[in-house]
Amino acid sequence: MNEHSGGDGDGYVTPGAEYNRDTHYITTRITADGRDGYPVEAGRYRLVAARACPWANRALIVRRLLGLEDALSLGLCGPTHDERSWTFDLDPDGLDPVLQIPRLQDAYFARDPEYSRGITVPAVVDVPTGRVVTNDYPQITLDFATEWTALHRDGAPDLYPEPLRDEIDEVAELVYQDVNNGVYRCGFAGSQRAYDRAFDRLFARLDWLEERLTSRRYLVGETITEADVRLFTTLARFDAVYHGHFKCNRNLLASMPALWGYARDLFQTPGFGDTIDFGQIKQHYYIVHTDINPTQIVPKGPDPSGWLTPHGREELGGTPFGAGTPPPPPRAREAVPAWA
């Protein structure tokens, strides 16, 4: 596949089958002690992401929350890609200004000329060699939180507090199986039976989350954690893409009071909504998935202004950053256009 959205270049749906994600990633880690040969080092690595992709969006949020902008540069691919690779079509001359490559594929091939798996985002690239270090997206954000601590900003939140790690991991796994990946299991289902099963699992889990979040502001504990980051990027795309494009249409997110309030609460928290580009999100899904949307027509709606309405979640207690502080506004070159 060319992205975490699935597919093998010839289409995203296998007729008669349920969707199974390829989860074989490059598991090399960047750590404080450099045990895999890649020590944490300011300025050495480049995060390559795409605002359209929910899995990459996680890394964008965590980088912002922890204040890693100076330590870890950012390369952004455009919202669409071809069967070969994500491309740097938003940059002048179509080249990443640091890596000087037109395709993310080039960084994967620099590591392994025979690389045959997905050219996925997010990917962390070693700038001196131009080689991908890792595309193991769940581990990337955990390592940002736990291995890159020497480079965190003052006031950075603890997104993976040790006493809560077991519960964070448990909740995050349920969310991944039934929601993060569940929407794709609906959208890329190759049979009615596969779709029906995925649909029922998705909404059973959303109902479970609705109940859980009715009485608590965040998924685990009293502050934002990794679990919230992982759920948020799916919720941010739900009404704009998954409800219609992926047939996840029992109801809109906006009709689930606790989840909708929770999603707006996070969206309005610095570091979350300021990474969301609804225009790129819709372009990606509706243009790239041609076997689902052969016309490639991108819908004009829904109106995103609802994301800025009051949510009232403060009444549940908790504080977004605990003893920490909000991140500063995004750098001008990384700011998302208003309602793009």
TIKOL-900975 format. One record per residue (C-alpha): residue in one letter; x, y, z. Coordinates in steps of 0.1 Angstrom, whole numbers, padded with zeros to 4 digits, always signed. Example, Ala and Ser with C-alpha at 12.3 -4.5 7.8 and 13.67 -1.06 7.14 Angstrom:
<drendrens>
A+0123-0045+0078 S+0137-0011+0071 
</drendrens>
This chain:
<drendrens>
M+0000+0000+0000 N+0011+0036-0006 E-0004+0049+0026 H-0021+0038+0058 S-0054+0042+0041 G-0048+0009+0024 G-0046-0004-0011 D-0019-0019-0033 G-0019+0006-0062 D-0045-0014-0081 G-0074-0005-0058 Y-0084-0005-0022 V-0112-0031-0022 T-0107-0068-0027 P-0140-0082-0040 G-0156-0108-0017 A-0131-0101+0012 E-0129-0081+0043 Y-0101-0054+0045 N-0069-0064+0062 R-0043-0038+0069 D-0006-0045+0062 T+0009-0037+0096 H+0046-0046+0088 Y+0065-0014+0094 I+0101-0005+0097 T+0106-0009+0135 T+0140+0008+0139 R+0137+0033+0168 I+0152+0067+0176 T+0160+0065+0213 A+0179+0085+0239 D+0206+0059+0241 G+0207+0053+0204 R+0205+0015+0208 D+0193+0010+0172 G+0220+0032+0158 Y+0199+0063+0158 P+0202+0085+0189 V+0179+0114+0196 E+0197+0144+0182 A+0183+0179+0175 G+0183+0188+0138 R+0193+0153+0126 Y+0159+0140+0116 R+0130+0151+0094 L+0094+0141+0100 V+0076+0135+0067 A+0038+0137+0070 A+0006+0145+0052 R-0021+0166+0068 A-0047+0144+0050 C-0036+0111+0067 P-0050+0104+0102 W-0020+0082+0112 A+0004+0110+0102 N-0018+0136+0119 R-0010+0119+0152 A+0027+0127+0148 L+0019+0163+0138 I-0002+0168+0170 V+0024+0152+0193 R+0052+0172+0178 R+0033+0204+0184 L+0022+0195+0220 L+0057+0186+0230 G+0074+0215+0213 L+0097+0195+0190 E+0095+0219+0161 D+0131+0232+0165 A+0145+0197+0171 L+0126+0179+0144 S+0120+0195+0110 L+0088+0189+0091 G+0083+0179+0054 L+0047+0179+0041 C+0034+0158+0012 G+0004+0169-0007 P-0031+0154-0001 T-0030+0130-0030 H-0006+0104-0043 D-0003+0080-0072 E+0003+0042-0071 R+0040+0047-0064 S+0043+0072-0036 W+0034+0103-0017 T+0049+0133-0034 F+0062+0168-0024 D+0040+0186-0048 L+0032+0214-0024 D+0069+0225-0024 P+0086+0246-0051 D+0097+0225-0080 G+0081+0195-0064 L+0111+0188-0042 D+0113+0186-0004 P+0135+0216+0004 V+0157+0196+0029 L+0158+0161+0015 Q+0158+0174-0022 I+0136+0145-0033 P+0103+0145-0053 R+0089+0114-0037 L+0089+0099-0003 Q+0096+0066-0021 D+0132+0079-0027 A+0139+0079+0011 Y+0126+0044+0015 F+0148+0032-0015 A+0178+0050+0000 R+0174+0027+0030 D+0166-0004+0010 P+0167-0004-0028 E+0145-0035-0028 Y+0119-0021-0004 S+0085-0035-0015 R+0061-0026+0012 G+0040+0005+0016 I+0054+0040+0012 T+0037+0053+0042 V+0034+0085+0063 P+0044+0094+0089 A+0080+0085+0083 V+0111+0098+0101 V+0141+0103+0078 D+0178+0106+0088 V+0187+0138+0070 P+0225+0132+0066 T+0219+0099+0047 G+0184+0106+0033 R+0172+0072+0046 V+0139+0064+0063 V+0146+0054+0099 T+0111+0043+0108 N+0075+0044+0097 D+0062+0026+0127 Y+0035+0052+0135 P+0023+0039+0169 Q+0058+0038+0182 I+0069+0071+0167 T+0046+0091+0189 L+0053+0071+0220 D+0090+0076+0214 F+0084+0114+0210 A+0068+0114+0244 T+0093+0091+0262 E+0127+0091+0244 W+0128+0128+0232 T+0122+0143+0266 A+0155+0162+0266 L+0143+0182+0237 H+0107+0189+0249 R+0096+0225+0254 D+0092+0239+0289 G+0057+0230+0300 A+0053+0200+0277 P+0026+0176+0288 D+0032+0140+0298 L+0013+0122+0271 Y+0022+0087+0283 P+0024+0089+0321 E+0038+0057+0335 P+0010+0050+0361 L-0016+0051+0333 R+0003+0033+0305 D-0015-0001+0309 E-0049+0016+0307 I-0038+0039+0278 D-0026+0009+0259 E-0058-0011+0265 V-0081+0018+0255 A-0059+0027+0225 E-0060-0009+0212 L-0098-0011+0214 V-0100+0022+0196 Y-0076+0011+0169 Q-0093-0022+0162 D-0129-0009+0161 V-0126+0028+0152 N-0093+0039+0137 N-0091+0008+0115 G-0128+0001+0118 V-0138+0029+0095 Y-0114+0015+0068 R-0129-0020+0074 C-0162-0005+0065 G-0150+0016+0035 F-0128-0011+0020 A-0151-0040+0026 G-0154-0063-0004 S-0186-0080+0006 Q-0219-0071+0023 R-0211-0094+0052 A-0177-0079+0058 Y-0192-0044+0057 D-0220-0053+0081 R-0196-0068+0106 A-0173-0038+0105 F-0202-0014+0107 D-0216-0031+0138 R-0182-0032+0155 L-0176+0004+0147 F-0208+0018+0162 A-0208-0006+0191 R-0174+0009+0201 L-0185+0045+0194 D-0215+0038+0217 W-0190+0025+0243 L-0169+0057+0239 E-0201+0079+0241 E-0209+0063+0275 R-0173+0065+0287 L-0170+0102+0278 T-0203+0113+0292 S-0188+0114+0327 R-0151+0121+0320 R-0134+0148+0300 Y-0106+0126+0286 L-0102+0089+0278 V-0077+0081+0305 G-0070+0102+0335 E-0075+0139+0340 T-0054+0152+0312 I-0047+0147+0275 T-0028+0115+0267 E-0017+0094+0237 A-0051+0077+0238 D-0069+0110+0231 V-0045+0118+0202 R-0053+0085+0186 L-0090+0088+0188 F-0092+0125+0178 T-0077+0121+0143 T-0105+0096+0133 L-0132+0118+0149 A-0119+0149+0130 R-0125+0130+0097 F-0157+0113+0106 D-0185+0136+0093 A-0163+0150+0065 V-0153+0117+0050 Y-0161+0084+0068 H-0199+0090+0072 G-0204+0092+0035 H-0173+0080+0016 F-0168+0050+0039 K-0206+0044+0045 C-0202+0048+0083 N-0236+0064+0083 R-0257+0051+0112 N-0254+0087+0125 L-0231+0117+0123 L-0205+0124+0150 A-0224+0156+0156 S-0254+0137+0168 M-0235+0119+0196 P-0234+0145+0224 A-0205+0133+0244 L-0183+0124+0215 W-0191+0155+0196 G-0184+0177+0227 Y-0152+0157+0233 A-0140+0161+0197 R-0147+0199+0198 D-0130+0202+0231 L-0098+0187+0217 F-0102+0206+0184 Q-0102+0239+0203 T-0072+0229+0223 P-0039+0243+0209 G-0020+0215+0191 F-0051+0197+0178 G-0074+0217+0156 D-0045+0238+0143 T-0032+0207+0125 I-0065+0199+0107 D-0069+0208+0071 F-0104+0198+0061 G-0097+0207+0024 Q-0067+0183+0021 I-0085+0156+0041 K-0115+0156+0016 Q-0092+0159-0014 H-0072+0129-0003 Y-0100+0104+0003 Y-0124+0114-0025 I-0096+0117-0052 V-0073+0088-0043 H-0099+0061-0037 T-0111+0059-0072 D-0126+0024-0069 I-0149+0039-0042 N-0154+0073-0058 P-0146+0069-0095 T-0158+0105-0104 Q-0132+0119-0079 I-0157+0147-0071 V-0149+0163-0038 P-0179+0173-0017 K-0183+0209-0006 G-0197+0201+0028 P-0200+0197+0057 D-0197+0232+0071 P-0167+0230+0095 S-0177+0260+0116 G-0195+0238+0141 W-0160+0227+0154 L-0156+0261+0170 T-0189+0262+0189 P-0189+0260+0228 H-0186+0224+0241 G-0191+0228+0279 R-0167+0200+0287 E-0148+0220+0313 E-0176+0211+0337 L-0163+0175+0338 G-0131+0187+0354 G-0096+0178+0343 T-0071+0201+0326 P-0057+0196+0291 F-0021+0199+0300 G-0021+0190+0337 A+0008+0209+0353 G+0021+0219+0318 T+0011+0247+0295 P-0004+0250+0260 P+0020+0250+0230 P+0026+0284+0213 P+0008+0291+0180 P+0021+0272+0150 R+0050+0286+0131 A+0038+0307+0101 R+0052+0282+0076 E+0033+0253+0093 A+0000+0271+0099 V-0031+0256+0083 P-0052+0280+0062 A-0085+0288+0078 W-0111+0263+0067 A-0089+0252+0039 
</drendrens>
